[in-house]
Amino acid sequence: MPLRRHLIVFARELRLGRGKRRLAGNIGPVAAVHFQRVALRTLLFRISRDRRWTTWVALTPDRGRMPARPPGVDIRAQGGGDLGERMRRPMRRPPLGLPPGPVVVVGSDIPCIRSHHIWQAFRTLDRYPFVFGPARDGGYWLVGARRRPAEPPDFFAGVRWSTEHALADTLANLDPARVGDPLPILEDVDDPEAWNRWRRHPSFAFTSN
């Protein structure tokens, strides 16, 4: 029997003052939480109906609530620690992590993610243990791990999160031969310029190709 593929969307509880603080500092907390709500709802509508994978939402804070979600989308807590610790948690072997099968993690603030991006990541994991989707700011909007034959190492150790070094730091922890070709470069909405582009074209897709 083939292993299940797991797609995890990292998200924050939709409340004023939680998440997107840099964006909220420029456009205000009400507009920022509105973006979060619309972006998450749209993303889940697009990708959760695809039966090639199981979709999860990893929510923070752990006791946060997500009142409305598409059928079949399960909620799990992100848990404590920095971003690397929280992303690695579902990649670990059960019972700490998800059931067996490859895991792909994405953020909820990238409006241009489509199902074909997710499928490309899972297809890459058929051939390589790791895959990344680079972001324009030096970070990454997607990370995936095959999780077989062994639990992946802590390849998030020492990463300078929220900087232009995040992707380079992560890749430095891995053997390049074990990392598949990168996915297209996508842009998150983290500043007023990107937010204005999103307002004009809510499904905007600024990619490298």
Secondary structure, DSSP 8 states (H G I E B T S, - for coil): -----EEEEEEE---TTSS-HHHHHHH-HHHHHHHHHHHHHHHHHHHTT-TTSEEEEEEESTT-------TT-EEEE--SSSHHHHHHGGGS-TTTS-SSS-EEEEES--TT--HHHHHHHHHHHTT-SEEEEEBTTSSEEEEEE---SS----TTTT--TTSTTHHHHHHHTS-GGGB------B----SHHHHHHHHHSTT------
